[in-house]
């Protein structure tokens, strides 16, 4: 990994590639190297600017007028012919259009509705955990971090029971599609194209169960004056983004609690800290590695000027572990104030389903703390390979009642 200062207004140019095979296998060293180079760097391999420091990442995410999402939130400008695709509704919109679409999610996923999920989410968490408490070695990812969201989220949305095996490959294709055209994307297309067609069918008006979130989104979208296909896009977005990210966050929470016995004991002593334990895992694990934005004007940031029409990638995990912002940033501390972390994004484009994810995390970790005396690692985890997400593929654990 090398860098040099070029003539781009003093902006550091680097050959570090955060999308190389090695970086996808273990992104942290590459993100840390980018963070320590400069507030803003130029990625020679991809022809885009990047930031991995908290202040600049936070600024980009919150300043939608200077850093637009309409050119795509992936690695490249989707208006260019070589990267052209249809922008995703809501995710790749800015106000006022974004405000109108986002209001649908805000009305459906309101705080009162989220609170109403608490008891059912807790019951399901207990049901998922009960057969795992005999002291046998388990895979914490497959048997908890994946199993629990799959037990609550599809029913919450109202999708059909048959075909739910399509949810994960469909979501993986969405997230891998934001990155470069590499082998990871090719494998994801092969596994996920048909799955995304199933997902699209589930998102259509009338496809989901009455009373579920999907049917309610269609109702509110129509009341707002949106077209039926707009409601479909909003449901599709929830289904695409609402599982993988939460699963990875839960996986990190399990790993961090198991590898930090003092924090596990603190949670055991006070299960009401389950929300804080999940939030700190989102900060430190940061399931979404990065997002792209596009400069709408010449904009000064990090002591340099990004020229108008520049595409910039911001690294959320690196920002969440920036020692300029956080004391002992690599330490998992469930008593830490995580206010301001960007694990769910920030600004008008912050995660639409974050309150659901928080309720899932609070319910699951609370149930574990109440039912298990010990939570222990039984081997080294393996890591998931994704263009956009950071998470664990397997996690050998032992839960002891």
N, C-alpha and C positions, 0 to 999 in steps of 0.2 A: 504494500500500500504506500503510494507516494503522492506528494502534492507539490504544487508550485504556484507562485503568484503570477498571473498573466495580466493582460492589458484590459480586462473587463472591469474597468473602473476600480481596480484594486481588489477585486473579488478573487479569492483563492480558487484555483482550478485543480481538480484532483482526479486521479485514475481509480480511486476507490469505487468499487461497484457493489452497492448494497443488495443487488439482485443476482450476484454470482452464485454458483452452486454452494460454495463454502459459506457465503453470507446467509443464504437461505437456511442452511443447516444450523448455523449459530450466528444470528444477526447482531448480538450485543457488541462484540468487539468492533465490528464495522460501524455501527451507529455511534459508539463512543469515539472512534477515530474521527468521524465526521464532526461530532460535537466539539472536539478539542481543536480542530483545525481553525475554525473561524465561525462567527455567527451565521454567515451565509457562504456557501461554497457552490461551485459549479461542477456537476457530475459529467465529466467528459464522455463517458460511455453512452450516456443517454441524452445529452444535450439539454439538460434541465438544471435549474438551480435547486438548492436544498438547504434546509436548516434543521439542526438537531438540538438547539438550545431552547430552554424553556421560554425565555422572554420573547424570542422571535416566533417560535411556534404558536404561543398564546396570542400574539399580535395577529399573525396571519389568520388563525382560526376565527378570531373575533371581528376582524375588519373585512366584512364581506364586500364592501364597496370598492376597496383597493385590491382585494384578493378574491376574485370571483370563482364560483363553482360551475358556471355555465359552460366552460371549455373542458369540463371533465374533472373528476376528483381522482383520476388515476394518474399514471406516470406520464402520459402524453396529452397534448392538446387534441381533443377529438374532432376539432373542426378541420384539422389537416387531413388531406386525402389518405395518406398512408396509415392514419390512425382513426379514420372516421367510424363513428357509430352513433346510434340515436341516444341522446342524453337520457339518463334515468330520471323519471319524475320524482320530484321532491329533492332527492339527493343532489342532482345537478341542475338546480334552479336557484335563483336569488330572489329576494323580495323585489316587487310585491307578489309575484307569482308564488314564490316559496311560502310566503306568509299565508296565502289563501289555502294552499294544499296542506301545510303543516297544521292549520287550525282544525282539520278533520281529525288527525291523530290526537291533538291536544284535547278535543272534546270527548273522544272515545276513551283514550287512556288517561282519564282525569284522576286526580288524587283519591277521590272517593271510590272510584272503581278499583283502583289498585289496592286500597285498604280492604276492600271486600274479598280479595283473593287470599288474604293471610291464612285463614283457617284451612281452606282446601289445599293450598300449597304446602302447609305444614303437615297435613295428613298424608299427602302423597310422598313427601320427603321421608316420613316415618315408614311408609310402606316399602319404599325403595331400599331403605337401610336395613330393615329388620332381618332379612335373610343373610346379610353380610357381616353380622356381628358375632360370628362363632369363632373368630380368631384365625380363620383360613386366609391364605394370601389371596388378594383380589387385585384386579386391575382397576385402580381408582378412576381412570378416565372412562373406560368402557362401561363399568358397572355403576358408577356414581355420576361423574361429570357429564357424561352423555345420556345415561339412562334417565336421570331426573328431569332435565329439560324436555326430553322426548315424552315423558310421562305427563307433563303439564302444558307445554306450549302448544302443540298441535290441537289439543282439545280446547284450549283457550281461544285459539283462532277459529276453530270449527271446521278444520279440514277433514276429509274422509279418512276412515281408518285404513282402508285398503290403499296401498301405494305409498305409505309414509316412509318407506325405505328410500324414496326419491329425495327426501328433504335435504339430507346432508350432501350428496353429490351436486344437487342443484345449487345449494348455497356456496359450496366450494368453487364452483365455476364462476359465480358472480364475483367473488373476492379475487380469485386468480386472474380473472379477466381485466382487473384494474392494472395489472403489472405488465411486464414485457412479454413478447411473443416467444416463450421459452418452452422447454420440455415439461415444466410444471403445468403450464397452461394447456399444452397439447394433451397430456394425460387427463386433465380435468375436463376438457371438451369431450373426449372419448367417453368418460364416465358420466358426464353431467348434461349433455345436450338433450337427451330424451327425458331426463329427470326434470329439466327446466320446463319442458312442454307440459308435463304433469302438473308442475307447480303453477304454471300459467292457467291451466284449466281450473285448478282449485281456487284461483284468485278471481275468477269471473263472477259477475252478479248471479246470485241464486245457487252457486255451487256449494257454498259453505253452509254448515248447520245454522238454523235459526237461533238467534240469541248469542252467537259467538261474536268475537271481535270483528271478523271479516264481514259478516252481515251488517253489523253496526257501522263499520267504515263505509260500506256502500250506501246505507241510509243517510248518514251525515254528509257524505260527498254529494249526494243528490240534493239534499236540502241546501247545501252551499252553492249549488248551481254548476257543479262539475259534471262532466260527461261520464257515462258508465265506464268507459275504458280508463278514465282517470282514477276512478275508484279501484278498478282492477290493478292499476299500477301501484297504488298505495298499499293494497293488500299484498301484492307480489313483493314489494319492498320489505314489508314486515316479515314475510316468510323467508326471504332471502337472507336477511341480516339478523334475525332474532334468535337463531340457534347456535351457530358456530361461535359467535363472539361470547355468548353466555357460557357455553361449554368450556371454552378456553379459560375464561375467568374463573369458573369453578375448579377447573383442573389446577390452575395456579394456586388457588386458595388451599386446596387439599395438600399440594406439594409444600407450600410455604408453612402451613401449620404443622405438617409432619416433620419437616426439617428444622423447625424452630420450637423445641419442646416448651420453652418458657412462654411463648405466645399461645401454644395449645393449652397450657395450664391456666393461663389468664382467661382464655375463652371458656374453659371448663368451669372455672370459678364463677364466671359471670356470662352466661349465654346471651344476655342482652347485648353483648359486644359483637354479635354475629354480623350485624350490618357493617360495623367498623372493620371487622376482619375481612369481609368481602371487598369493601371499598379500598382497603390497603392492598389487597391482592390485585385489583384492577389497576391501581397506580403502578405497582412494582412489576406486574406481569405484562400489562398493556397489550391485550389481545389483538387490537388493531395497531399495526406497526406504523402506518403512515397514511397520509392523504395528500392529494394534489390540489393546488389552487392556481389561478392565473391572474397576473398583474394587469389591471385595467388602465394603469397610468404609470408614469415614472414614479417610483415610490421609494423613499428613504427608509431603510430598515437595517439594523445591525451595523450602522456606521457606513453603509454603502448605498448606492442607488440601483435598485433593480429596474431595468428599462421596461417600458410598457410592452405588453404582449409576451412577457416572460412566463414560462411555466415553472412553478416552484413546488417541491415536495417537502412536507414537514413530517418529522419523525416523532410520533407521539410518545413512544416508549423511552426514547433517549431524553426527551424533555421531562418526562416523569421521573427520570433518574438523574437529572442534572444537579450536580452539587452546588451550582450557583443559586438554586431555588430550594433545595431540600437538604436538611441536616441528615447525614448518614443515609444517603438516598438508596443504597443497596440493602439496607437493613429492613426486614419485615417487622413492623411495629404497629400493632392494632390499636395502640393508644395515640398514634400520630394523628394530627389534624391533616386530613387529605384535601381540604378545601382548595380548589384551584387546579387539581390534577386534570389532565386532558385525556384520560383513558376512555371517556365517552365523547371525545371531541369537546368543542366549546362554541359559544356564540349561537347564532340562529340555526346552525347546522348540527348542533349537538344531537346525540343519538335519540331518536324518537321513542324507542322502546326502553330507555334506560331505567325507568321506574319499575317496569316488569322484571328486568334483569336484577335489579336490586332486591326486589321481593323474593325472587328465586334464590339469590345468594343468601339473604338473611334467613329464609326458611330452611334451606338445606344445612347451612353451617350451624344454625341453632339446634336443629334436630340431631346432628352429629354430636354436638357438645352435650346435649341432654342424655344421649343414649350410649355413647362410647366412653369407656374409662381411658383407653389409650388409642392413639392414632400414630402408627409407626411406619416408616419406610422399610421396605423389604428388598430393595434393589435400586438401581439407577433408572431414572425415567428415560424414555426415548422422545425425540422431538418431532413435531409435525413439520412438514415442508409445505410452505405456502408463500405465494408472492406478497400477500398483504397481511396475513395473520401470524401471530406468534403464540404457539401453544404446545402442549404435550400430546404425544400420540399414545403413550402408555405410562403407567405409574404403579409400580408394585407397592401395595399397601397392606397393612393388617389393621383391622378394627377389632377391638377387644371390649366386650361389654363389661 
